[in-house]
Amino acid sequence: MLRSAILIVALAISATTATAQTLTKSQRLELKQNCGADIKRLCSGIKAGEGRLAQCIRDKREAVSPACAKTVDELLPQAKG
């Protein structure tokens, strides 16, 4: 449980670095609730930092739960380039 919480916090920090957006406490909680299991299942081998977890969950969007996919679309939009 603690590891999952750490991954979520790392994802939130990575996401803010990658997208230059700051997630609120409620957004981080939403991300944890909706994507924690998916991140643990799909991205457990990814080292947190520099947007790597955010990119992993985006890359595997088709494999995540519907709630996580919606949350990713809302909170971790793909950086436009």
C-alpha positions as CSV (number, residue, x, y, z in Angstrom):
1,M,0.0,0.0,0.0
2,L,2.8,2.4,0.9
3,R,4.7,1.6,-2.3
4,S,1.5,2.3,-4.3
5,A,1.1,5.7,-2.6
6,I,4.7,6.5,-3.3
7,L,4.3,5.7,-7.0
8,I,1.2,7.9,-7.2
9,V,3.1,10.8,-5.6
10,A,6.0,10.2,-7.9
11,L,3.6,10.2,-10.8
12,A,2.0,13.4,-9.8
13,I,5.4,15.0,-9.4
14,S,6.5,13.6,-12.8
15,A,3.3,14.8,-14.4
16,T,3.9,18.3,-13.1
17,T,7.4,18.3,-14.5
18,A,6.3,16.8,-17.9
19,T,3.3,19.0,-18.4
20,A,4.2,22.1,-16.4
21,Q,0.9,21.8,-14.6
22,T,0.4,21.6,-10.8
23,L,-2.0,19.0,-9.5
24,T,-4.1,19.9,-6.5
25,K,-4.4,17.7,-3.5
26,S,-7.8,16.5,-4.7
27,Q,-6.4,15.8,-8.2
28,R,-3.6,13.7,-6.7
29,L,-6.1,11.8,-4.7
30,E,-8.3,11.2,-7.8
31,L,-5.2,10.0,-9.7
32,K,-4.3,7.6,-6.8
33,Q,-7.9,6.3,-6.5
34,N,-8.4,5.8,-10.2
35,C,-5.0,4.8,-11.5
36,G,-3.0,3.3,-8.6
37,A,-3.7,-0.3,-9.5
38,D,-3.1,0.3,-13.2
39,I,0.2,2.1,-12.5
40,K,1.3,-0.7,-10.2
41,R,0.3,-3.4,-12.8
42,L,1.5,-1.7,-16.0
43,C,4.4,0.6,-14.9
44,S,6.0,-1.1,-11.9
45,G,9.3,-1.4,-13.7
46,I,9.5,2.3,-14.6
47,K,11.7,4.5,-12.5
48,A,9.8,7.6,-11.3
49,G,11.0,11.0,-12.3
50,E,11.2,13.2,-15.4
51,G,7.7,12.3,-16.5
52,R,8.5,8.6,-17.0
53,L,5.5,7.3,-15.0
54,A,3.1,9.8,-16.6
55,Q,4.4,8.7,-20.1
56,C,4.1,5.0,-19.2
57,I,0.5,5.3,-18.2
58,R,-0.2,7.4,-21.3
59,D,1.5,4.9,-23.5
60,K,-0.5,2.0,-22.0
61,R,-3.8,4.0,-21.9
62,E,-5.6,1.3,-23.9
63,A,-4.9,-1.2,-21.1
64,V,-6.0,0.9,-18.1
65,S,-9.3,0.9,-16.5
66,P,-12.0,3.3,-17.9
67,A,-11.8,5.4,-14.7
68,C,-8.0,5.7,-15.0
69,A,-8.2,6.5,-18.8
70,K,-10.7,9.3,-18.0
71,T,-8.4,10.6,-15.2
72,V,-5.3,10.5,-17.4
73,D,-7.1,12.4,-20.2
74,E,-8.2,15.1,-17.7
75,L,-5.1,15.4,-15.5
76,L,-2.2,14.2,-17.6
77,P,-2.8,15.6,-21.1
78,Q,-0.2,14.8,-23.6
79,A,2.2,17.7,-24.0
80,K,1.7,19.4,-27.3
81,G,4.9,19.8,-29.3
